[in-house]
Amino acid sequence: MVSTKPACDPNARYSQKEAAQILEVDRHTVRRYEIAGCIRFQIRKAGRGKFTTGQQIIKCWEATYL
């Protein structure tokens, strides 16, 4: 995981892949964080894809590093 605070817009939406790129971890690691309750994802109505917010990504990073 990236050791500095992730640079992402707290109000923007990010897919699992994008969240993994921001945190500099594998997509499967983000899935494990989701199962552990570290990061929350919501489901888009159109297409049924999962997304999270930048605020959730920062919260997950803070839970790991602070």
mmCIF file of the N, C-alpha and C atoms, coordinates in Angstrom:
data_MODEL
# 
_entry.id   MODEL 
# 
loop_
_atom_site.group_PDB 
_atom_site.id 
_atom_site.type_symbol 
_atom_site.label_atom_id 
_atom_site.label_alt_id 
_atom_site.label_comp_id 
_atom_site.label_asym_id 
_atom_site.label_entity_id 
_atom_site.label_seq_id 
_atom_site.pdbx_PDB_ins_code 
_atom_site.Cartn_x 
_atom_site.Cartn_y 
_atom_site.Cartn_z 
_atom_site.occupancy 
_atom_site.B_iso_or_equiv 
_atom_site.pdbx_formal_charge 
_atom_site.auth_seq_id 
_atom_site.auth_comp_id 
_atom_site.auth_asym_id 
_atom_site.auth_atom_id 
_atom_site.pdbx_PDB_model_num 
ATOM 1   N N  . MET A 1 1  ? 0.852   -1.176 0.000   1.00 0.00 ? 1  MET A N  1 
ATOM 2   C CA . MET A 1 1  ? 0.000   0.000  0.000   1.00 0.00 ? 1  MET A CA 1 
ATOM 3   C C  . MET A 1 1  ? 0.892   1.230  0.000   1.00 0.00 ? 1  MET A C  1 
ATOM 4   N N  . VAL A 1 2  ? 0.409   2.262  -0.633  1.00 0.00 ? 2  VAL A N  1 
ATOM 5   C CA . VAL A 1 2  ? 1.134   3.523  -0.718  1.00 0.00 ? 2  VAL A CA 1 
ATOM 6   C C  . VAL A 1 2  ? 1.333   4.087  0.695   1.00 0.00 ? 2  VAL A C  1 
ATOM 7   N N  . SER A 1 3  ? 2.540   4.608  0.975   1.00 0.00 ? 3  SER A N  1 
ATOM 8   C CA . SER A 1 3  ? 2.840   5.086  2.323   1.00 0.00 ? 3  SER A CA 1 
ATOM 9   C C  . SER A 1 3  ? 2.440   6.540  2.548   1.00 0.00 ? 3  SER A C  1 
ATOM 10  N N  . THR A 1 4  ? 2.146   7.279  1.479   1.00 0.00 ? 4  THR A N  1 
ATOM 11  C CA . THR A 1 4  ? 1.660   8.652  1.625   1.00 0.00 ? 4  THR A CA 1 
ATOM 12  C C  . THR A 1 4  ? 0.161   8.678  1.367   1.00 0.00 ? 4  THR A C  1 
ATOM 13  N N  . LYS A 1 5  ? -0.494  9.697  1.900   1.00 0.00 ? 5  LYS A N  1 
ATOM 14  C CA . LYS A 1 5  ? -1.946  9.799  1.754   1.00 0.00 ? 5  LYS A CA 1 
ATOM 15  C C  . LYS A 1 5  ? -2.324  9.794  0.276   1.00 0.00 ? 5  LYS A C  1 
ATOM 16  N N  . PRO A 1 6  ? -3.280  8.947  -0.116  1.00 0.00 ? 6  PRO A N  1 
ATOM 17  C CA . PRO A 1 6  ? -3.672  8.858  -1.526  1.00 0.00 ? 6  PRO A CA 1 
ATOM 18  C C  . PRO A 1 6  ? -4.231  10.174 -2.063  1.00 0.00 ? 6  PRO A C  1 
ATOM 19  N N  . ALA A 1 7  ? -3.835  10.502 -3.274  1.00 0.00 ? 7  ALA A N  1 
ATOM 20  C CA . ALA A 1 7  ? -4.324  11.715 -3.918  1.00 0.00 ? 7  ALA A CA 1 
ATOM 21  C C  . ALA A 1 7  ? -5.559  11.366 -4.738  1.00 0.00 ? 7  ALA A C  1 
ATOM 22  N N  . CYS A 1 8  ? -6.723  11.528 -4.122  1.00 0.00 ? 8  CYS A N  1 
ATOM 23  C CA . CYS A 1 8  ? -7.975  11.265 -4.832  1.00 0.00 ? 8  CYS A CA 1 
ATOM 24  C C  . CYS A 1 8  ? -9.028  12.252 -4.344  1.00 0.00 ? 8  CYS A C  1 
ATOM 25  N N  . ASP A 1 9  ? -10.006 12.506 -5.192  1.00 0.00 ? 9  ASP A N  1 
ATOM 26  C CA . ASP A 1 9  ? -11.100 13.408 -4.863  1.00 0.00 ? 9  ASP A CA 1 
ATOM 27  C C  . ASP A 1 9  ? -12.048 12.691 -3.908  1.00 0.00 ? 9  ASP A C  1 
ATOM 28  N N  . PRO A 1 10 ? -12.267 13.214 -2.701  1.00 0.00 ? 10 PRO A N  1 
ATOM 29  C CA . PRO A 1 10 ? -13.133 12.535 -1.732  1.00 0.00 ? 10 PRO A CA 1 
ATOM 30  C C  . PRO A 1 10 ? -14.564 12.316 -2.212  1.00 0.00 ? 10 PRO A C  1 
ATOM 31  N N  . ASN A 1 11 ? -15.029 13.140 -3.153  1.00 0.00 ? 11 ASN A N  1 
ATOM 32  C CA . ASN A 1 11 ? -16.413 13.031 -3.620  1.00 0.00 ? 11 ASN A CA 1 
ATOM 33  C C  . ASN A 1 11 ? -16.558 12.242 -4.915  1.00 0.00 ? 11 ASN A C  1 
ATOM 34  N N  . ALA A 1 12 ? -15.455 11.860 -5.531  1.00 0.00 ? 12 ALA A N  1 
ATOM 35  C CA . ALA A 1 12 ? -15.512 11.126 -6.801  1.00 0.00 ? 12 ALA A CA 1 
ATOM 36  C C  . ALA A 1 12 ? -15.779 9.643  -6.551  1.00 0.00 ? 12 ALA A C  1 
ATOM 37  N N  . ARG A 1 13 ? -16.262 8.971  -7.592  1.00 0.00 ? 13 ARG A N  1 
ATOM 38  C CA . ARG A 1 13 ? -16.519 7.528  -7.523  1.00 0.00 ? 13 ARG A CA 1 
ATOM 39  C C  . ARG A 1 13 ? -15.395 6.779  -8.213  1.00 0.00 ? 13 ARG A C  1 
ATOM 40  N N  . TYR A 1 14 ? -15.003 5.656  -7.615  1.00 0.00 ? 14 TYR A N  1 
ATOM 41  C CA . TYR A 1 14 ? -13.912 4.845  -8.151  1.00 0.00 ? 14 TYR A CA 1 
ATOM 42  C C  . TYR A 1 14 ? -14.314 3.374  -8.169  1.00 0.00 ? 14 TYR A C  1 
ATOM 43  N N  . SER A 1 15 ? -13.903 2.674  -9.210  1.00 0.00 ? 15 SER A N  1 
ATOM 44  C CA . SER A 1 15 ? -14.145 1.234  -9.297  1.00 0.00 ? 15 SER A CA 1 
ATOM 45  C C  . SER A 1 15 ? -13.126 0.503  -8.417  1.00 0.00 ? 15 SER A C  1 
ATOM 46  N N  . GLN A 1 16 ? -13.293 -0.812 -8.272  1.00 0.00 ? 16 GLN A N  1 
ATOM 47  C CA . GLN A 1 16 ? -12.338 -1.600 -7.497  1.00 0.00 ? 16 GLN A CA 1 
ATOM 48  C C  . GLN A 1 16 ? -10.946 -1.492 -8.111  1.00 0.00 ? 16 GLN A C  1 
ATOM 49  N N  . LYS A 1 17 ? -10.868 -1.546 -9.422  1.00 0.00 ? 17 LYS A N  1 
ATOM 50  C CA . LYS A 1 17 ? -9.585  -1.468 -10.114 1.00 0.00 ? 17 LYS A CA 1 
ATOM 51  C C  . LYS A 1 17 ? -8.923  -0.114 -9.865  1.00 0.00 ? 17 LYS A C  1 
ATOM 52  N N  . GLU A 1 18 ? -9.702  0.960  -9.958  1.00 0.00 ? 18 GLU A N  1 
ATOM 53  C CA . GLU A 1 18 ? -9.159  2.297  -9.729  1.00 0.00 ? 18 GLU A CA 1 
ATOM 54  C C  . GLU A 1 18 ? -8.723  2.483  -8.277  1.00 0.00 ? 18 GLU A C  1 
ATOM 55  N N  . ALA A 1 19 ? -9.505  1.944  -7.342  1.00 0.00 ? 19 ALA A N  1 
ATOM 56  C CA . ALA A 1 19 ? -9.134  2.026  -5.924  1.00 0.00 ? 19 ALA A CA 1 
ATOM 57  C C  . ALA A 1 19 ? -7.821  1.283  -5.680  1.00 0.00 ? 19 ALA A C  1 
ATOM 58  N N  . ALA A 1 20 ? -7.657  0.139  -6.327  1.00 0.00 ? 20 ALA A N  1 
ATOM 59  C CA . ALA A 1 20 ? -6.416  -0.627 -6.191  1.00 0.00 ? 20 ALA A CA 1 
ATOM 60  C C  . ALA A 1 20 ? -5.234  0.165  -6.740  1.00 0.00 ? 20 ALA A C  1 
ATOM 61  N N  . GLN A 1 21 ? -5.416  0.841  -7.853  1.00 0.00 ? 21 GLN A N  1 
ATOM 62  C CA . GLN A 1 21 ? -4.341  1.645  -8.438  1.00 0.00 ? 21 GLN A CA 1 
ATOM 63  C C  . GLN A 1 21 ? -3.984  2.815  -7.525  1.00 0.00 ? 21 GLN A C  1 
ATOM 64  N N  . ILE A 1 22 ? -4.974  3.446  -6.931  1.00 0.00 ? 22 ILE A N  1 
ATOM 65  C CA . ILE A 1 22 ? -4.723  4.583  -6.038  1.00 0.00 ? 22 ILE A CA 1 
ATOM 66  C C  . ILE A 1 22 ? -3.969  4.132  -4.790  1.00 0.00 ? 22 ILE A C  1 
ATOM 67  N N  . LEU A 1 23 ? -4.370  2.980  -4.234  1.00 0.00 ? 23 LEU A N  1 
ATOM 68  C CA . LEU A 1 23 ? -3.717  2.458  -3.033  1.00 0.00 ? 23 LEU A CA 1 
ATOM 69  C C  . LEU A 1 23 ? -2.428  1.688  -3.342  1.00 0.00 ? 23 LEU A C  1 
ATOM 70  N N  . GLU A 1 24 ? -2.175  1.468  -4.622  1.00 0.00 ? 24 GLU A N  1 
ATOM 71  C CA . GLU A 1 24 ? -0.998  0.723  -5.096  1.00 0.00 ? 24 GLU A CA 1 
ATOM 72  C C  . GLU A 1 24 ? -0.959  -0.696 -4.516  1.00 0.00 ? 24 GLU A C  1 
ATOM 73  N N  . VAL A 1 25 ? -2.106  -1.366 -4.600  1.00 0.00 ? 25 VAL A N  1 
ATOM 74  C CA . VAL A 1 25 ? -2.225  -2.771 -4.210  1.00 0.00 ? 25 VAL A CA 1 
ATOM 75  C C  . VAL A 1 25 ? -2.943  -3.521 -5.328  1.00 0.00 ? 25 VAL A C  1 
ATOM 76  N N  . ASP A 1 26 ? -3.006  -4.824 -5.206  1.00 0.00 ? 26 ASP A N  1 
ATOM 77  C CA . ASP A 1 26 ? -3.703  -5.641 -6.181  1.00 0.00 ? 26 ASP A CA 1 
ATOM 78  C C  . ASP A 1 26 ? -5.212  -5.532 -5.974  1.00 0.00 ? 26 ASP A C  1 
ATOM 79  N N  . ARG A 1 27 ? -5.961  -5.759 -7.029  1.00 0.00 ? 27 ARG A N  1 
ATOM 80  C CA . ARG A 1 27 ? -7.428  -5.705 -6.962  1.00 0.00 ? 27 ARG A CA 1 
ATOM 81  C C  . ARG A 1 27 ? -7.963  -6.697 -5.940  1.00 0.00 ? 27 ARG A C  1 
ATOM 82  N N  . HIS A 1 28 ? -7.321  -7.837 -5.812  1.00 0.00 ? 28 HIS A N  1 
ATOM 83  C CA . HIS A 1 28 ? -7.766  -8.853 -4.857  1.00 0.00 ? 28 HIS A CA 1 
ATOM 84  C C  . HIS A 1 28 ? -7.554  -8.389 -3.406  1.00 0.00 ? 28 HIS A C  1 
ATOM 85  N N  . THR A 1 29 ? -6.540  -7.580 -3.183  1.00 0.00 ? 29 THR A N  1 
ATOM 86  C CA . THR A 1 29 ? -6.304  -7.016 -1.857  1.00 0.00 ? 29 THR A CA 1 
ATOM 87  C C  . THR A 1 29 ? -7.418  -6.059 -1.487  1.00 0.00 ? 29 THR A C  1 
ATOM 88  N N  . VAL A 1 30 ? -7.877  -5.262 -2.449  1.00 0.00 ? 30 VAL A N  1 
ATOM 89  C CA . VAL A 1 30 ? -8.997  -4.356 -2.205  1.00 0.00 ? 30 VAL A CA 1 
ATOM 90  C C  . VAL A 1 30 ? -10.242 -5.167 -1.843  1.00 0.00 ? 30 VAL A C  1 
ATOM 91  N N  . ARG A 1 31 ? -10.436 -6.278 -2.487  1.00 0.00 ? 31 ARG A N  1 
ATOM 92  C CA . ARG A 1 31 ? -11.575 -7.160 -2.177  1.00 0.00 ? 31 ARG A CA 1 
ATOM 93  C C  . ARG A 1 31 ? -11.469 -7.681 -0.739  1.00 0.00 ? 31 ARG A C  1 
ATOM 94  N N  . ARG A 1 32 ? -10.253 -8.043 -0.321  1.00 0.00 ? 32 ARG A N  1 
ATOM 95  C CA . ARG A 1 32 ? -10.067 -8.498 1.063   1.00 0.00 ? 32 ARG A CA 1 
ATOM 96  C C  . ARG A 1 32 ? -10.351 -7.374 2.056   1.00 0.00 ? 32 ARG A C  1 
ATOM 97  N N  . TYR A 1 33 ? -9.947  -6.134 1.713   1.00 0.00 ? 33 TYR A N  1 
ATOM 98  C CA . TYR A 1 33 ? -10.257 -4.985 2.565   1.00 0.00 ? 33 TYR A CA 1 
ATOM 99  C C  . TYR A 1 33 ? -11.779 -4.807 2.669   1.00 0.00 ? 33 TYR A C  1 
ATOM 100 N N  . GLU A 1 34 ? -12.479 -5.027 1.570   1.00 0.00 ? 34 GLU A N  1 
ATOM 101 C CA . GLU A 1 34 ? -13.938 -4.909 1.578   1.00 0.00 ? 34 GLU A CA 1 
ATOM 102 C C  . GLU A 1 34 ? -14.559 -5.960 2.497   1.00 0.00 ? 34 GLU A C  1 
ATOM 103 N N  . ILE A 1 35 ? -14.099 -7.188 2.400   1.00 0.00 ? 35 ILE A N  1 
ATOM 104 C CA . ILE A 1 35 ? -14.623 -8.269 3.243   1.00 0.00 ? 35 ILE A CA 1 
ATOM 105 C C  . ILE A 1 35 ? -14.345 -7.993 4.719   1.00 0.00 ? 35 ILE A C  1 
ATOM 106 N N  . ALA A 1 36 ? -13.161 -7.418 5.001   1.00 0.00 ? 36 ALA A N  1 
ATOM 107 C CA . ALA A 1 36 ? -12.782 -7.104 6.377   1.00 0.00 ? 36 ALA A CA 1 
ATOM 108 C C  . ALA A 1 36 ? -13.510 -5.876 6.917   1.00 0.00 ? 36 ALA A C  1 
ATOM 109 N N  . GLY A 1 37 ? -14.192 -5.124 6.053   1.00 0.00 ? 37 GLY A N  1 
ATOM 110 C CA . GLY A 1 37 ? -14.941 -3.955 6.477   1.00 0.00 ? 37 GLY A CA 1 
ATOM 111 C C  . GLY A 1 37 ? -14.128 -2.675 6.491   1.00 0.00 ? 37 GLY A C  1 
ATOM 112 N N  . CYS A 1 38 ? -12.954 -2.703 5.898   1.00 0.00 ? 38 CYS A N  1 
ATOM 113 C CA . CYS A 1 38 ? -12.081 -1.530 5.862   1.00 0.00 ? 38 CYS A CA 1 
ATOM 114 C C  . CYS A 1 38 ? -12.551 -0.511 4.825   1.00 0.00 ? 38 CYS A C  1 
ATOM 115 N N  . ILE A 1 39 ? -13.161 -0.984 3.760   1.00 0.00 ? 39 ILE A N  1 
ATOM 116 C CA . ILE A 1 39 ? -13.638 -0.108 2.687   1.00 0.00 ? 39 ILE A CA 1 
ATOM 117 C C  . ILE A 1 39 ? -15.012 -0.599 2.237   1.00 0.00 ? 39 ILE A C  1 
ATOM 118 N N  . ARG A 1 40 ? -15.923 0.347  1.975   1.00 0.00 ? 40 ARG A N  1 
ATOM 119 C CA . ARG A 1 40 ? -17.274 -0.025 1.549   1.00 0.00 ? 40 ARG A CA 1 
ATOM 120 C C  . ARG A 1 40 ? -17.472 0.275  0.074   1.00 0.00 ? 40 ARG A C  1 
ATOM 121 N N  . PHE A 1 41 ? -18.125 -0.650 -0.598  1.00 0.00 ? 41 PHE A N  1 
ATOM 122 C CA . PHE A 1 41 ? -18.482 -0.459 -2.003  1.00 0.00 ? 41 PHE A CA 1 
ATOM 123 C C  . PHE A 1 41 ? -19.993 -0.458 -2.130  1.00 0.00 ? 41 PHE A C  1 
ATOM 124 N N  . GLN A 1 42 ? -20.482 0.278  -3.114  1.00 0.00 ? 42 GLN A N  1 
ATOM 125 C CA . GLN A 1 42 ? -21.901 0.293  -3.443  1.00 0.00 ? 42 GLN A CA 1 
ATOM 126 C C  . GLN A 1 42 ? -22.045 -0.263 -4.849  1.00 0.00 ? 42 GLN A C  1 
ATOM 127 N N  . ILE A 1 43 ? -23.264 -0.638 -5.213  1.00 0.00 ? 43 ILE A N  1 
ATOM 128 C CA . ILE A 1 43 ? -23.504 -1.221 -6.533  1.00 0.00 ? 43 ILE A CA 1 
ATOM 129 C C  . ILE A 1 43 ? -24.243 -0.210 -7.397  1.00 0.00 ? 43 ILE A C  1 
ATOM 130 N N  . ARG A 1 44 ? -23.708 0.022  -8.587  1.00 0.00 ? 44 ARG A N  1 
ATOM 131 C CA . ARG A 1 44 ? -24.369 0.920  -9.543  1.00 0.00 ? 44 ARG A CA 1 
ATOM 132 C C  . ARG A 1 44 ? -25.648 0.280  -10.042 1.00 0.00 ? 44 ARG A C  1 
ATOM 133 N N  . LYS A 1 45 ? -26.663 1.072  -10.231 1.00 0.00 ? 45 LYS A N  1 
ATOM 134 C CA . LYS A 1 45 ? -27.925 0.542  -10.745 1.00 0.00 ? 45 LYS A CA 1 
ATOM 135 C C  . LYS A 1 45 ? -27.776 0.117  -12.200 1.00 0.00 ? 45 LYS A C  1 
ATOM 136 N N  . ALA A 1 46 ? -27.086 0.909  -12.976 1.00 0.00 ? 46 ALA A N  1 
ATOM 137 C CA . ALA A 1 46 ? -26.853 0.578  -14.385 1.00 0.00 ? 46 ALA A CA 1 
ATOM 138 C C  . ALA A 1 46 ? -25.568 -0.232 -14.495 1.00 0.00 ? 46 ALA A C  1 
ATOM 139 N N  . GLY A 1 47 ? -25.663 -1.441 -14.936 1.00 0.00 ? 47 GLY A N  1 
ATOM 140 C CA . GLY A 1 47 ? -24.485 -2.259 -15.135 1.00 0.00 ? 47 GLY A CA 1 
ATOM 141 C C  . GLY A 1 47 ? -24.067 -3.095 -13.948 1.00 0.00 ? 47 GLY A C  1 
ATOM 142 N N  . ARG A 1 48 ? -24.620 -2.815 -12.780 1.00 0.00 ? 48 ARG A N  1 
ATOM 143 C CA . ARG A 1 48 ? -24.334 -3.598 -11.576 1.00 0.00 ? 48 ARG A CA 1 
ATOM 144 C C  . ARG A 1 48 ? -22.865 -3.608 -11.151 1.00 0.00 ? 48 ARG A C  1 
ATOM 145 N N  . GLY A 1 49 ? -22.076 -2.640 -11.601 1.00 0.00 ? 49 GLY A N  1 
ATOM 146 C CA . GLY A 1 49 ? -20.675 -2.565 -11.195 1.00 0.00 ? 49 GLY A CA 1 
ATOM 147 C C  . GLY A 1 49 ? -20.547 -1.958 -9.803  1.00 0.00 ? 49 GLY A C  1 
ATOM 148 N N  . LYS A 1 50 ? -19.490 -2.322 -9.104  1.00 0.00 ? 50 LYS A N  1 
ATOM 149 C CA . LYS A 1 50 ? -19.247 -1.779 -7.768  1.00 0.00 ? 50 LYS A CA 1 
ATOM 150 C C  . LYS A 1 50 ? -18.441 -0.494 -7.865  1.00 0.00 ? 50 LYS A C  1 
ATOM 151 N N  . PHE A 1 51 ? -18.708 0.416  -6.926  1.00 0.00 ? 51 PHE A N  1 
ATOM 152 C CA . PHE A 1 51 ? -17.920 1.639  -6.845  1.00 0.00 ? 51 PHE A CA 1 
ATOM 153 C C  . PHE A 1 51 ? -17.783 2.053  -5.392  1.00 0.00 ? 51 PHE A C  1 
ATOM 154 N N  . THR A 1 52 ? -16.775 2.844  -5.127  1.00 0.00 ? 52 THR A N  1 
ATOM 155 C CA . THR A 1 52 ? -16.561 3.430  -3.810  1.00 0.00 ? 52 THR A CA 1 
ATOM 156 C C  . THR A 1 52 ? -16.230 4.898  -4.009  1.00 0.00 ? 52 THR A C  1 
ATOM 157 N N  . THR A 1 53 ? -16.187 5.637  -2.938  1.00 0.00 ? 53 THR A N  1 
ATOM 158 C CA . THR A 1 53 ? -15.854 7.052  -3.024  1.00 0.00 ? 53 THR A CA 1 
ATOM 159 C C  . THR A 1 53 ? -14.398 7.261  -2.597  1.00 0.00 ? 53 THR A C  1 
ATOM 160 N N  . GLY A 1 54 ? -13.859 8.395  -2.974  1.00 0.00 ? 54 GLY A N  1 
ATOM 161 C CA . GLY A 1 54 ? -12.510 8.739  -2.559  1.00 0.00 ? 54 GLY A CA 1 
ATOM 162 C C  . GLY A 1 54 ? -12.400 8.836  -1.049  1.00 0.00 ? 54 GLY A C  1 
ATOM 163 N N  . GLN A 1 55 ? -13.469 9.250  -0.411  1.00 0.00 ? 55 GLN A N  1 
ATOM 164 C CA . GLN A 1 55 ? -13.495 9.342  1.046   1.00 0.00 ? 55 GLN A CA 1 
ATOM 165 C C  . GLN A 1 55 ? -13.291 7.961  1.679   1.00 0.00 ? 55 GLN A C  1 
ATOM 166 N N  . GLN A 1 56 ? -13.908 6.941  1.107   1.00 0.00 ? 56 GLN A N  1 
ATOM 167 C CA . GLN A 1 56 ? -13.735 5.579  1.612   1.00 0.00 ? 56 GLN A CA 1 
ATOM 168 C C  . GLN A 1 56 ? -12.305 5.079  1.403   1.00 0.00 ? 56 GLN A C  1 
ATOM 169 N N  . ILE A 1 57 ? -11.704 5.451  0.275   1.00 0.00 ? 57 ILE A N  1 
ATOM 170 C CA . ILE A 1 57 ? -10.321 5.051  -0.003  1.00 0.00 ? 57 ILE A CA 1 
ATOM 171 C C  . ILE A 1 57 ? -9.390  5.679  1.028   1.00 0.00 ? 57 ILE A C  1 
ATOM 172 N N  . ILE A 1 58 ? -9.588  6.961  1.313   1.00 0.00 ? 58 ILE A N  1 
ATOM 173 C CA . ILE A 1 58 ? -8.757  7.651  2.302   1.00 0.00 ? 58 ILE A CA 1 
ATOM 174 C C  . ILE A 1 58 ? -8.979  7.050  3.688   1.00 0.00 ? 58 ILE A C  1 
ATOM 175 N N  . LYS A 1 59 ? -10.226 6.739  4.022   1.00 0.00 ? 59 LYS A N  1 
ATOM 176 C CA . LYS A 1 59 ? -10.550 6.124  5.311   1.00 0.00 ? 59 LYS A CA 1 
ATOM 177 C C  . LYS A 1 59 ? -9.851  4.774  5.463   1.00 0.00 ? 59 LYS A C  1 
ATOM 178 N N  . CYS A 1 60 ? -9.840  3.974  4.408   1.00 0.00 ? 60 CYS A N  1 
ATOM 179 C CA . CYS A 1 60 ? -9.162  2.678  4.426   1.00 0.00 ? 60 CYS A CA 1 
ATOM 180 C C  . CYS A 1 60 ? -7.663  2.868  4.624   1.00 0.00 ? 60 CYS A C  1 
ATOM 181 N N  . TRP A 1 61 ? -7.080  3.840  3.921   1.00 0.00 ? 61 TRP A N  1 
ATOM 182 C CA . TRP A 1 61 ? -5.652  4.111  4.059   1.00 0.00 ? 61 TRP A CA 1 
ATOM 183 C C  . TRP A 1 61 ? -5.325  4.538  5.491   1.00 0.00 ? 61 TRP A C  1 
ATOM 184 N N  . GLU A 1 62 ? -6.158  5.419  6.071   1.00 0.00 ? 62 GLU A N  1 
ATOM 185 C CA . GLU A 1 62 ? -5.924  5.885  7.427   1.00 0.00 ? 62 GLU A CA 1 
ATOM 186 C C  . GLU A 1 62 ? -6.034  4.756  8.440   1.00 0.00 ? 62 GLU A C  1 
ATOM 187 N N  . ALA A 1 63 ? -6.946  3.832  8.220   1.00 0.00 ? 63 ALA A N  1 
ATOM 188 C CA . ALA A 1 63 ? -7.101  2.689  9.129   1.00 0.00 ? 63 ALA A CA 1 
ATOM 189 C C  . ALA A 1 63 ? -5.867  1.791  9.092   1.00 0.00 ? 63 ALA A C  1 
ATOM 190 N N  . THR A 1 64 ? -5.182  1.775  7.967   1.00 0.00 ? 64 THR A N  1 
ATOM 191 C CA . THR A 1 64 ? -4.001  0.939  7.823   1.00 0.00 ? 64 THR A CA 1 
ATOM 192 C C  . THR A 1 64 ? -2.737  1.630  8.322   1.00 0.00 ? 64 THR A C  1 
ATOM 193 N N  . TYR A 1 65 ? -2.625  2.932  8.081   1.00 0.00 ? 65 TYR A N  1 
ATOM 194 C CA . TYR A 1 65 ? -1.386  3.640  8.395   1.00 0.00 ? 65 TYR A CA 1 
ATOM 195 C C  . TYR A 1 65 ? -1.407  4.519  9.627   1.00 0.00 ? 65 TYR A C  1 
ATOM 196 N N  . LEU A 1 66 ? -2.560  4.887  10.147  1.00 0.00 ? 66 LEU A N  1 
ATOM 197 C CA . LEU A 1 66 ? -2.593  5.768  11.309  1.00 0.00 ? 66 LEU A CA 1 
ATOM 198 C C  . LEU A 1 66 ? -3.026  5.068  12.554  1.00 0.00 ? 66 LEU A C  1 
# 
